[in-house]
Amino acid sequence: KTGGHTVTVEYHTNIVRELLEKIQPALTHFPPKFLQKTVEKGWVRVCLVRSIDDGAAWKHVWEAGDCWILIASDADPVDAFYQGLAYAIDSHVLGNSRDFDADRWSALNPEGFVYAYSYQIDEKIELQVGTHRAFTDRLAMSYPHEDRCRIFYNAMLPDNSEMFRSPVMQAKLQQLCKGIREAYNLEKSEDTYLWEQYLQSSLAYVKK
C-alpha cells in the first residue's frame, strides 16, 4: 500500500526492465540535482507496478515526505512520469517563486473566466482550440495547479507547437517556465530545457 493506494506488484522482471529502459532517457532532460530540489526533504520515487487499485494508469502521491509516482505496467511510462512529476514541480515552485501567485496566474486567463475548483467542468471547447486557446484541455480548467501541470506535461511532448501558439498559451508557458527557473536557481542557465521548447522567446541566459 502506497499513499493510500493498494498496488499489485509487477513480478515479471523483463517488463520492469523494459519500463525502466523507456524512462531512463526522460531523466536526461533535467539539469543536475533538479529532482533532489523538487522534494527538499525527501525523494522522488518511481514505483513500477502491475496495477493500481482504482484502475488508473498512474498516480502521484505523497508519503512520509516522499513524492511517489506510481506507474502501471500497461501505461506509457514516460507520459506517466512527466504527468506525475508535474505535480511535485508545481508544489516546489509554489513555495519558491512569485510567478505562481494566484492572482498573477489567474490574470493570464480570458476575462471573466473562473476555475471550476471541481472536476465537474463545462466543456468550453472554444477555450481549447484555435487562436483563442487558453487551456491544454478540459481538465486544465478545473484548478490552477491542474492548468499548470497540464501545460508542463504537454510542453514536454513532441509535436505540440500548435497547442502553444495562441497568445494566452504563450503567456502561460512563459510564466510557468520563468517560475521554474526562479524556483530552481536556473535564471543564469544558458541552456534551453525541454519544457521550454515551445517558447517563442527564449529564457536562456545570455552573457553580456
Secondary structure, 3 states (H helix, E strand, C coil): CECCECEEECCCHHHHHHHHHHHHHHHCCCCCCHHHHHCCCCCEEEEEEEEECCCCCEEEEEECCEEEEEEECCCCHHHHHHHHHHHHHHHHHHHHCHHHCHHHHHCCCCCCCCCCCCCCCCCCHHHCCHHHCCCCCHHHHCCHHHHHHHHHHHHCCCCCHHHHCCHHHHHHHHHHHHHHHHHCCCCCCCCCCHHHCCCCCCCCCCCC
